[in-house]
Amino acid sequence: MTAALDDITVLDLSRVLAGPYATMLLGDLGARVVKVEQPGRGDDTRHWGPPFTASGESAYFLCANRNKESVTLNLKSAEGRAVLRDMVRRADVLVENFKVGSMAALGLDYAALRPENPGLIYCSITGYGQTGPYAERPGYDVVIEAQGGLMSITGPAGGEPYKVGVAVVDITAGMQAVMAILAALHHRDRTGAGQAIDIALFDTQLGWLANVASAYLVSGQTPQRYGNAHPSIVPYQTVPTAGGLLMLAVGNDDQFARLCALLGHPGWAADPRFATNRARVSHRAVLLPLLEAEFRRRSAAAWTETLLAAGIPCGPVNDVATALSDPQAEARAMVQTVLHPVTGSVPQVGPVPKLGETPARIHLPPPLLGEHTEAVLAEWLGYSDEQIAGLRAAGAI
């Protein structure tokens, strides 16, 4: 089958997570992704660990760099920058996440490269964006989680603010970048014109505060931490059972009535304190101990089966190993393997989107540092063996 983006070439000048995750998603959809890395060192995450594979490959690097070719290029050298300009003339998209001003200092910002390729889509991912009083600050996921309000609503009620267990701002910024790039490609199809894209981790964090931000903007009340509970829906939280925690998600009054009947207390659904979600939110301190006493009579596994049979949303609180080995994960091909030139078979979390006609797929393993330098320069740019040898002697590659 044809891949959706198999006519698109992406230059990936990004490191760590947000940018590499974005370009990996484009690669999953079929784009040719050429990852440009610093000679001798490469992406910082090549060195982040443990864990490492038996052959020394970083698990962190492996998670966001499949479906890419690696080219080493010294952008501090005039020769290296000249090679990049040659690449830009043939590319559709460039993604970079250097500090604001760094690419301009090298003469490689959008304004400098646009004349080389008027159709180029140039995506910059930074902590705070290209404008504003914080534009020059470095951007780190955990700092943005704190500054962007996420930590203030994450963690136990009355306790310390918590960060999320995965770099969720980086991941979602990468997704925002992909969405913007696809929109820009569509615009180019209609007009022939490329454009600059400015993605900020800070904007991303504020954007997906979603209903929490809306609640504050409407009410003026600062959102609080509720642990695993929901500020606006009850019961919608973890509950302890005789064996493990159960995540209960009762989303409406009808589901609550069915839950009460199943627990042997149908009268709770008619109690004015609990009859509506609004009332349950106001009286959560009364209702939850009553529910917990009932749920402690059976295990989480037993409750899951019973509740789902009654149409009441719930699920077990799994660890990562259990989640990845879940029968649903297997049915959806969410764990796949790819053959790595050094490590051998490498497990990967599979592509998320399932496209009927142009499926996303893993077709290349995460590359070794500089693995494709000579092939890309020769086959894509048409450089001769003598030119490549000269660049290597000059320290440009």
C-alpha positions as CSV (number, residue, x, y, z in Angstrom):
1,M,0.0,0.0,0.0
2,T,1.1,3.6,-0.6
3,A,2.0,5.6,2.4
4,A,0.3,8.9,3.0
5,L,3.4,11.0,3.1
6,D,5.8,9.0,0.9
7,D,6.3,12.0,-1.4
8,I,7.5,14.2,1.5
9,T,11.1,14.6,2.8
10,V,11.7,16.0,6.3
11,L,15.0,17.4,7.6
12,D,15.1,16.7,11.3
13,L,17.5,19.0,13.1
14,S,15.8,18.4,16.5
15,R,17.1,16.6,19.6
16,V,15.7,15.0,22.7
17,L,11.9,14.4,22.5
18,A,9.4,17.0,21.2
19,G,11.0,17.4,17.8
20,P,12.2,13.8,17.3
21,Y,8.7,12.5,18.3
22,A,7.1,14.8,15.7
23,T,9.4,13.7,13.0
24,M,9.0,10.0,13.9
25,L,5.2,10.4,13.5
26,L,5.8,11.9,10.1
27,G,8.1,8.9,9.3
28,D,5.4,6.5,10.5
29,L,3.1,8.0,7.9
30,G,5.6,7.4,5.2
31,A,7.7,10.6,5.0
32,R,11.4,10.2,4.4
33,V,13.1,11.7,7.5
34,V,16.8,12.6,7.4
35,K,18.0,13.2,10.9
36,V,20.9,15.7,11.0
37,E,23.2,15.1,14.1
38,Q,26.3,16.5,15.5
39,P,29.4,14.4,14.5
40,G,30.8,12.3,17.3
41,R,27.9,12.8,19.7
42,G,24.6,13.0,18.0
43,D,21.2,13.4,19.7
44,D,21.6,13.9,23.5
45,T,19.3,11.0,24.2
46,R,21.7,8.6,22.6
47,H,23.5,8.9,25.9
48,W,20.6,9.0,28.3
49,G,20.2,5.9,30.4
50,P,20.0,3.3,31.8
51,P,18.4,1.4,30.4
52,F,20.5,0.6,27.4
53,T,20.3,-2.4,25.1
54,A,23.0,-5.1,25.3
55,S,24.8,-3.4,22.5
56,G,24.6,0.0,24.2
57,E,21.7,1.7,22.4
58,S,19.7,4.0,24.7
59,A,16.1,3.0,25.2
60,Y,15.2,6.7,25.3
61,F,16.7,7.3,21.9
62,L,15.0,4.2,20.5
63,C,11.5,5.5,21.5
64,A,11.4,8.5,19.2
65,N,13.8,7.9,16.3
66,R,12.6,5.0,14.1
67,N,11.9,5.5,10.4
68,K,14.8,7.9,10.1
69,E,18.2,8.1,8.3
70,S,21.0,9.6,10.3
71,V,23.5,12.1,8.7
72,T,26.2,13.7,10.8
73,L,26.8,17.3,9.9
74,N,28.9,20.0,11.6
75,L,26.8,23.1,11.3
76,K,29.5,25.2,12.9
77,S,31.6,24.8,9.8
78,A,30.9,26.6,6.5
79,E,31.1,23.4,4.6
80,G,28.5,21.7,6.9
81,R,26.1,24.6,6.5
82,A,26.6,24.5,2.7
83,V,25.6,20.8,2.7
84,L,22.5,21.6,4.8
85,R,21.5,24.3,2.3
86,D,21.8,21.7,-0.5
87,M,19.5,19.5,1.6
88,V,17.0,22.3,2.1
89,R,16.7,22.9,-1.6
90,R,15.4,19.3,-1.9
91,A,13.3,19.1,1.3
92,D,9.7,19.7,2.0
93,V,9.9,20.2,5.8
94,L,12.6,21.2,8.3
95,V,12.1,20.7,12.0
96,E,14.4,22.3,14.6
97,N,14.4,22.9,18.3
98,F,17.4,25.1,18.9
99,K,17.2,28.1,21.3
100,V,15.6,31.2,19.8
101,G,18.3,33.0,17.7
102,S,20.6,30.0,17.3
103,M,19.6,29.2,13.7
104,A,19.7,32.9,12.7
105,A,23.2,33.1,14.1
106,L,24.2,30.3,11.7
107,G,22.4,31.8,8.8
108,L,20.0,28.9,8.8
109,D,16.7,30.5,10.0
110,Y,13.6,30.6,7.9
111,A,14.2,34.0,6.5
112,A,17.7,32.9,5.3
113,L,16.5,29.6,3.8
114,R,13.2,30.7,2.3
115,P,14.9,32.0,-0.9
116,E,16.6,28.6,-1.3
117,N,13.2,26.9,-1.2
118,P,10.1,29.0,-1.2
119,G,8.0,25.9,-0.6
120,L,9.9,25.0,2.6
121,I,7.8,24.4,5.7
122,Y,10.1,25.4,8.6
123,C,8.9,24.2,12.0
124,S,10.6,25.6,15.2
125,I,9.8,24.0,18.5
126,T,11.0,25.9,21.6
127,G,10.1,26.3,25.2
128,Y,8.3,29.6,25.0
129,G,8.0,30.4,21.3
130,Q,9.7,32.9,19.1
131,T,8.1,35.9,20.7
132,G,7.3,37.2,24.2
133,P,9.4,38.0,27.3
134,Y,10.4,34.4,27.9
135,A,11.4,33.6,24.3
136,E,15.1,33.2,25.0
137,R,14.6,30.9,28.0
138,P,15.5,27.2,27.6
139,G,12.5,24.9,27.5
140,Y,12.3,21.8,29.6
141,D,9.2,19.6,30.0
142,V,9.1,19.5,33.7
143,V,9.6,23.3,34.0
144,I,6.7,23.9,31.6
145,E,4.5,21.4,33.6
146,A,5.2,23.6,36.6
147,Q,4.9,27.0,35.0
148,G,2.0,26.1,32.8
149,G,-0.3,25.1,35.6
150,L,-0.3,21.3,35.1
151,M,1.5,20.4,38.4
152,S,-0.9,22.6,40.4
153,I,-3.8,20.2,39.5
154,T,-1.8,17.0,39.6
155,G,-1.2,15.1,42.9
156,P,-3.1,14.3,46.1
157,A,-5.6,16.8,47.5
158,G,-3.8,19.0,50.0
159,G,-0.5,17.5,49.1
160,E,2.5,18.4,47.0
161,P,2.1,19.2,43.3
162,Y,3.2,16.3,41.1
163,K,4.7,16.2,37.6
164,V,3.2,13.6,35.2
165,G,5.1,10.3,34.9
166,V,5.9,10.9,31.2
167,A,7.2,14.0,29.5
168,V,3.7,14.8,28.4
169,V,4.3,18.4,27.3
170,D,7.1,17.3,24.9
171,I,4.9,14.6,23.5
172,T,1.9,16.8,22.9
173,A,4.1,19.6,21.5
174,G,5.3,17.1,19.0
175,M,1.7,16.2,18.1
176,Q,0.9,19.9,17.7
177,A,3.9,20.2,15.4
178,V,2.7,17.3,13.2
179,M,-0.8,18.8,13.0
180,A,0.6,22.2,12.0
181,I,3.0,20.7,9.4
182,L,0.2,18.7,7.8
183,A,-1.9,21.9,7.6
184,A,1.0,23.8,6.1
185,L,1.5,21.0,3.5
186,H,-2.2,21.3,2.6
187,H,-1.8,25.1,2.2
188,R,1.3,24.5,0.0
189,D,-0.7,22.2,-2.2
190,R,-3.1,25.0,-2.9
191,T,-0.7,27.9,-3.1
192,G,2.8,26.6,-3.6
193,A,4.0,28.6,-0.7
194,G,5.8,27.3,2.4
195,Q,5.7,28.9,5.8
196,A,7.3,29.2,9.2
197,I,5.6,27.3,12.1
198,D,6.2,28.4,15.7
199,I,5.4,25.7,18.3
200,A,5.9,26.5,22.0
201,L,5.9,24.0,24.8
202,F,4.3,26.7,27.1
203,D,1.5,27.3,24.6
204,T,0.9,23.6,24.2
205,Q,0.6,23.1,28.0
206,L,-1.9,26.0,28.3
207,G,-3.8,24.7,25.3
208,W,-4.5,21.3,26.6
209,L,-5.6,22.5,30.1
210,A,-8.9,22.4,28.2
211,N,-11.9,22.0,30.5
212,V,-9.7,22.9,33.6
213,A,-8.7,26.2,32.0
214,S,-12.3,26.8,30.9
215,A,-13.6,26.2,34.4
216,Y,-11.3,28.9,35.7
217,L,-12.1,31.4,33.0
218,V,-15.8,30.9,33.5
219,S,-15.8,30.8,37.3
220,G,-12.7,32.7,38.4
221,Q,-12.0,30.0,40.9
222,T,-8.5,28.5,40.9
223,P,-8.6,24.8,40.2
224,Q,-7.4,22.5,42.9
225,R,-5.8,19.1,43.2
226,Y,-8.1,16.1,43.6
227,G,-5.7,13.2,43.4
228,N,-7.3,10.6,41.2
229,A,-10.8,12.2,41.5
230,H,-12.5,14.5,39.1
231,P,-13.5,18.0,40.1
232,S,-16.8,18.0,38.2
233,I,-17.9,14.3,38.1
234,V,-18.6,11.9,41.0
235,P,-17.9,9.0,41.3
236,Y,-15.0,9.3,38.8
237,Q,-11.9,8.1,40.5
238,T,-9.9,5.2,41.9
239,V,-11.5,3.1,44.6
240,P,-9.8,0.5,46.8
241,T,-11.0,-3.1,46.5
242,A,-10.2,-6.4,48.2
243,G,-7.4,-6.8,45.6
244,G,-6.0,-3.7,43.9
245,L,-7.3,-0.4,42.8
246,L,-10.2,0.1,40.4
247,M,-10.7,3.1,38.2
248,L,-14.4,4.0,38.3
249,A,-15.8,6.4,35.7
250,V,-19.5,7.0,36.3
251,G,-20.3,9.7,33.7
252,N,-24.0,10.2,34.2
253,D,-27.0,9.7,36.5
254,D,-28.3,6.6,34.7
255,Q,-24.9,4.9,35.2
256,F,-25.0,5.9,38.8
257,A,-28.4,4.4,39.3
258,R,-27.2,1.1,37.7
259,L,-24.2,1.1,40.0
260,C,-26.3,1.6,43.1
261,A,-28.6,-1.3,42.1
262,L,-25.6,-3.5,41.4
263,L,-24.2,-2.6,44.9
264,G,-27.5,-3.5,46.5
265,H,-28.4,0.1,47.4
266,P,-30.9,1.3,44.8
267,G,-32.1,3.9,47.2
268,W,-28.9,5.9,46.9
269,A,-29.9,6.9,43.4
270,A,-33.0,8.5,44.8
271,D,-31.3,10.2,47.7
272,P,-31.4,14.0,47.1
273,R,-27.7,14.1,48.1
274,F,-26.8,11.7,45.3
275,A,-29.6,11.8,42.7
276,T,-27.8,14.1,40.3
277,N,-24.1,14.6,39.5
278,R,-24.3,18.1,40.8
279,A,-25.5,16.9,44.1
280,R,-22.9,14.1,44.2
281,V,-20.1,16.6,43.6
282,S,-21.4,18.6,46.6
283,H,-21.7,15.5,48.8
284,R,-18.7,13.5,47.6
285,A,-17.3,13.3,51.2
286,V,-20.5,11.5,52.2
287,L,-20.9,9.3,49.2
288,L,-17.4,8.0,48.6
289,P,-16.9,6.2,52.0
290,L,-20.2,4.4,51.3
291,L,-19.0,3.3,47.9
292,E,-15.6,2.2,49.2
293,A,-17.1,0.0,51.8
294,E,-18.9,-1.9,49.2
295,F,-16.0,-2.1,46.7
296,R,-13.7,-3.6,49.4
297,R,-15.9,-6.7,49.4
298,R,-14.4,-8.0,46.1
299,S,-11.3,-7.7,44.0
300,A,-10.7,-5.2,41.2
301,A,-10.7,-8.0,38.6
302,A,-14.1,-9.3,39.8
303,W,-15.6,-5.8,39.9
304,T,-14.3,-5.0,36.4
305,E,-16.1,-7.9,35.0
306,T,-19.3,-7.2,36.8
307,L,-19.4,-3.5,36.2
308,L,-18.6,-3.7,32.5
309,A,-21.4,-6.3,32.1
310,A,-23.8,-3.7,33.6
311,G,-22.5,-1.0,31.2
312,I,-20.7,0.9,34.0
313,P,-17.3,2.3,32.8
314,C,-14.3,1.1,34.8
315,G,-10.9,-0.5,34.4
316,P,-8.0,-1.9,36.4
317,V,-5.0,0.3,37.4
318,N,-2.3,-1.5,35.4
319,D,1.4,-1.1,35.6
320,V,3.3,-0.5,32.3
321,A,4.2,-4.1,31.8
322,T,0.6,-5.2,32.2
323,A,-0.7,-2.5,29.9
324,L,1.7,-3.3,27.1
325,S,0.8,-7.0,27.3
326,D,-2.9,-6.4,27.5
327,P,-4.9,-8.5,24.9
328,Q,-6.3,-5.2,23.5
329,A,-2.7,-3.9,23.0
330,E,-1.9,-7.1,21.2
331,A,-5.0,-6.9,19.0
332,R,-4.2,-3.4,18.0
333,A,-0.5,-4.2,17.3
334,M,0.6,-1.6,19.8
335,V,3.9,-3.5,20.5
336,Q,5.9,-4.3,17.4
337,T,9.5,-5.2,16.7
338,V,12.0,-3.9,14.1
339,L,15.4,-5.3,13.2
340,H,18.3,-3.1,14.3
341,P,21.7,-3.4,12.6
342,V,23.5,-3.9,15.9
343,T,21.0,-4.8,18.6
344,G,18.9,-7.2,16.6
345,S,15.2,-7.3,17.3
346,V,14.1,-4.1,19.0
347,P,10.6,-3.8,20.6
348,Q,8.7,-0.6,19.8
349,V,5.4,1.0,20.8
350,G,3.6,0.7,17.5
351,P,2.0,3.6,15.5
352,V,-1.3,4.9,17.0
353,P,-3.3,5.9,13.9
354,K,-4.9,3.1,11.9
355,L,-5.4,4.3,8.3
356,G,-7.3,2.0,6.1
357,E,-5.7,2.9,2.8
358,T,-2.3,4.4,3.8
359,P,-1.4,2.6,7.0
360,A,1.3,3.9,9.3
361,R,4.1,1.5,9.8
362,I,7.6,0.9,11.1
363,H,9.9,0.4,8.2
364,L,13.3,1.6,9.5
365,P,15.0,1.0,12.9
366,P,16.3,3.9,14.9
367,P,19.6,4.7,13.1
368,L,23.2,4.4,14.2
369,L,24.9,7.8,14.5
370,G,25.8,8.8,10.9
371,E,24.7,5.5,9.5
372,H,23.4,7.0,6.3
373,T,25.7,10.0,5.8
374,E,27.5,8.8,2.7
375,A,24.4,7.3,1.2
376,V,22.3,10.4,1.6
377,L,25.1,12.7,0.3
378,A,25.7,10.5,-2.7
379,E,22.2,9.3,-3.6
380,W,20.1,12.3,-2.6
381,L,22.5,15.2,-3.2
382,G,24.6,13.6,-5.9
383,Y,27.9,14.2,-4.2
384,S,30.9,12.4,-5.6
385,D,33.2,10.2,-3.5
386,E,35.8,12.9,-3.7
387,Q,33.4,15.5,-2.4
388,I,32.4,13.3,0.5
389,A,36.0,12.5,1.3
390,G,36.8,16.2,1.3
391,L,33.9,17.0,3.7
392,R,35.1,14.3,6.0
393,A,38.7,15.6,5.9
394,A,37.4,19.1,6.7
395,G,35.4,17.9,9.7
396,A,32.1,18.9,8.1
397,I,30.6,15.4,8.4
